[in-house]
Amino acid sequence: MAKETVANLDWNHLGFEYHDLPYSFNEEFKDGQWQGGTLTESSTLTLSEAAEVLHYGQEVFEGLKAYRTKDGHINLFRPEENAKRLANSAKRMLMEPYPEDKFVEAVKQVVLANEEFVPPYGTGGSLYIRPFLIGTQPIVGVAPADTYTFHIYATPVGAYINGLAPSPYTVSNYDRAAGAGTGQAKTSGNYASSLLPEIEAKKAGFADCLYLDPREHKYIDEFSGANFFGITKDGQFVTPKSDSILPSITKKSLLVLADDLGLNPIERKIEIDKELDDFAEAGAMGTAAVISPVGSLTYKGQKHVFYSEKEVGPVTTKLYNTLYGIQEGDLEDTHGWITHVK
């Protein structure tokens, strides 16, 4: 595959897809220690046919973005939180955690090496960064690996779903992750299990599906690739608390910003049968989407419309503008969330 060139890119119509950029980062773990990482021009990994990751799914990954500011600088948003979450996911999957300080430095190296591919300010695009950690030891019996590869690639992206435009969603009859399972780890198996329900939802005309808790199917959990939040009719920011959903960095940040905005935020169980009609607005939040407004949610054959199916609610708009404004450098970062790459 030929390497991507800037000349081939339409910054205003990037979509959310892979581009093979000039540089990635790679480091191996073997003989009980990390061997020292480096930038590489190779975007291909070579694995044994018996590699752990191919058969037993010992893999974890992250997603974060680099943003171009109005003055041409490049911002990362809370990369130390991604480093921490990758380490926690690795521990759950019995993998050797990648050192958190080295994680942040490696991300910076990849961004700087591919600097020309960070989309210009005002296009709505960003440089999406995908660090991942995989078990590479050839294994036949079920057991954790002793060797690992940590790798980071980057790709310029546009909006993940529809940007800040309301979309219809539906509640799935499937489970995203098992109770007491790997729901809190960012591991590929959780996403593999969501592929069928997501495709079925899209074929039925929905943007994605919302999952309920796997134990009782009573409480709201999350979407296939984003967390849920609702704004109650009395103006409170509410988001689910569950042991089976991914601890979202976007959610963690929005809980703080919602408090700044006087929305009395709370993370708690949300009983879908009793509380769905209490929300005046709702949204999906995550690194890829930032915030995607939920125009409607279909549950048990009934469509529940929130603020509007065509217009974004005022509170959702304010939250999005505040978070995105900080990420792009247009608003003051009063919480120390921004890491300047250059």
N, C-alpha and C positions, 0 to 999 in steps of 0.2 A: 504494500500500500504506500502510495506517495505521500510525503509529508504535506500538511496543509500550508498554504501561503495566505498572507493577509489580503493579497489582491483578489483572492477568490471569495472573500467573505462579504456578505451584505449585513452590515451591523444592525440594521433595523428589522431584519427578518431572519434571525439566527435559528429560531426554533430551539428545541432542547435535544441535541444529538451530539454524537461523538465526532471530534475532529482530531486527526493525528498530528499533534504539535511537535515541534523539534525536540523538546527535552522532557524527560521524566526523571524520577529519583528512584534508586533501588538500593536495598541493603539486605544482606542475608544473615540469618541466625543459625549458627552451627557450633558444635563443640562447646556448648554451654554459654556462648557469648555472641553479641552482635559484632559483625566483622568490619564495620565502617562503611557508611553509605556514600554514594556519589551520584551526580547527575549523569544521565545516560541518553544517548540519541536513539537507543533501541526501544521500541514500543511493543516488543514481543517477549513473552516469558516462555522458557522451555521447561517442561515438567515431565517427570516419569509418568508412564501410563498408570502406575499404582499410587500416584501422589495422593496423600491424605485428603486434600481439598476436593478432589474429583469424586471421591467415594463416600466420605463421611462428613463433608461439608464444614470442615474446620476452617472457618473464614469469618472475618469481621471487616467492616469498612466504615468510612466517614464521608461526609459531604460538607464542603464549605465554599465560600465565594470570595473572590477579590473584586473590589469595586474601584472604578476610575472616578476620581473627584473632579470638580469643576476646574481646579487649578492644575490638573494633570497628575496628581499624586495617586498612589494606590493604597487602599485600605483593606485590611482583613478584619472580620468581625468575630471576636471572641475565639480565636484559634486554640487558646489554651483549654477551652471547654471541650473542643473536639478531641484534643489530645487526651484529656481525662476520660472522656466517654469511650474512646477507642481502647484505652487501657482497661477500663471496667468490662467492656465487651470481651476483650481478650481473656481476662481472668475467668469469666463465665464459661468460655469455650475451651478452657485449659490450654491457652496459648501463652507464649512469652510476650508480655506487654512491651510495646515499643516505648523507650524513654520519652516522657512528655516534653522535656525541654528540646530534645533532638527533633521531635515531631514538628514543633513550631518552626525551628530553623530550616528543616527540610522543606516545609511548605513555602517559606519565604524564597528559598533557592529556586523552586520550581516556578513560582510566580515571576521572579526577576528574569530567569532564563527565557521565559515565554512572554515577556512584558508587552511586546507589540500586539499580542492577542487579547489583552485586556480591553474589552469594548470601550469606545469613547463615552464620556459622560453625556447623559441625556438620551441615549439610545434605548435604555431599559435593559441592556445586556450586562453580563458580568462574566468573569472567568470562574467556571465551576471547577473545584479541585476535589479529586477523589483519591484519598489515601486508603490502602487496604492491606490486610495482613492475612497470609494464607499458610496452611500447613503443607509442606512439600515432601516430607519423608515418604518413600514408598512403603505402604502398609497394606496388608491383606486382612489381618484380624482387627477388630474394632479396638482402637487405642489412640491416645493423643500422639501427635507427631513430636519429634525432637528437633526438626529443622523447619525454618520458616522464611518466607520472603515478605519484606515490607516494601511496598511500591506506591508511588504517587504519580498520577497523570492529571492533566488539566485540559479543559476544553471550553471554548467560548460558547455561552448559551444566552438565549432570550428567556421569555416567560415560560414557566413549566406547564401551566394549564391555560387559563385565559387571561392571565394578568388580573387586574382589579376589576373583574366583571363577574356578576353572580352566575353560578352554575347550578344545575339540578343534581342532587345526590340521592342515593337510596340506601336503606339499611340492609346489610347482607345477612343471609342465613348461614354463612360459613363463619368459621373462627379464623382470625389472623394468626394467633399463637395460643398455645395451651396454657391453662392455669398452672402456675408454678413452673412454666417452661422458659423459653428464651426470649420472651416478648420485650424485656428490658435491654437486651443485647442487640446491637445493630449488626445482625448476621444474615447472610444471604437466604437461609432457609425460611425466615419470616416473610421475606419478599416473594420467594418462590411460591409459598402457599397462598399468596394474595393474587397471583396472576390470573387464575381462573375466575374468581369472583369479580375482579376488576374488568376483565374482558367481557364477562356476561353483563355487567352493569353498563358498560359503554355500548354494547350491542342494543341494550334496551333504552338508550338515549340519555344515560346519566354520565356525569364527569368521572365519578368514582363511587365507591361504596363505603359506608360507615359500619364498623364492627362493634358488636356488643361484647360484654365481658364473657369469657369462655366458660365460666362456672355456672352462671345462672341465666345468661342472656337477658339480663335485666337492666344493666347499667351501660352507658355509653363508654366505649373505649377510644378508638381512633380510626382514621381513614387508612387506606393502603399505604400511603407514604406521607402522612401529615397528621398532626394532632387536631382535636376539635376544641373550639371555644364557642360560648354563647354569651350574648348580652341580654340580661333579663329586662323585663319591661320597666323595672325601677332603676335600670342603669348599672347593674353589677356585672363585672367580668367573671365568668365561671368556666372552668375547664376541668376535665375528668382527672381523678386520682385513682390510679390502678397499678397493680403489680405486673400487669401483662402488656403495658404500652411502653414505647420508647421514651426515655427522658429527653424531651426536645429542648435544644438550646434556644430556638425561637420562642417556644412557650415560656421558658425560664426568663427570657428577656421581656416578653410581653406582660408577664405578671408584674414585673417591676415598673414598666411604662404605664400599665393600667393603674397602678397605685399612684404614680406621678400625676395621672390625669383625673384622679379622684373617683375611680370606678370600683373601689373596695374589692379588689380581686380575691378570688378564693379558688383553691384546688380541692375538689371533693368529688364524691360519687354523684353521678347524675342519673336518676332513675327515669328511663326513657318514657314509660307509660304515663308517668305523673307530671313530668317537667317539660316535655317537648314544646308545649304551647305557651310556656312561660317566657320563651326567648323572643325578643323583638328583632334581634340580629344573630347571625351565626357565621362561623368561618372555619376554614382549614388553615393551619399554620405550620410552616416548616421551612428548612433552608431553601429547598428548590422553589416552593411556591411563594415564600414570604408569608403572604396572606391571600387566600382565595375565598371570596365571599360565597357562602352557601345561600343560594336563592330559595331553594326548596329542598325538603327531605321527605322522600316517600317511605312510609313505614306501615306495614300490614295493609298495603293497598291504598293508603290514604296519603295525599300530598299535604305536607305542612309547609306553608309559605312563611318566610320570616319577613324581613323588611320589604323586599321587592324581588321579583324574578328578573328585573331589568336594571334596577339602580342599586348602587352600593349604599348601605346605611351610614349615617354620619359618624357613629362611634367606630365602626370598622375602618372607615376612611381615615379618621384621625389616628388610629393605632398604626395603620399602614404607613401613612405619611410621616409619622414620628419615627418609627423603626427604620424605614427606608432612608429617611433624611439623615439619620445618624450613620447608617452604613455608607452612604455616598458622601458624607462629610458636609452636608448642607445644614445640619443642626448640630449644636454643641453636644459633645459626648461627655455628659456629666457623671457617667458611671465607670469610666475607664475601660470601655469595651473595645475600642479601636486599636489595632496594631498597624502602625504605618510601615509599609514595605519600602517606600522611597519617597 
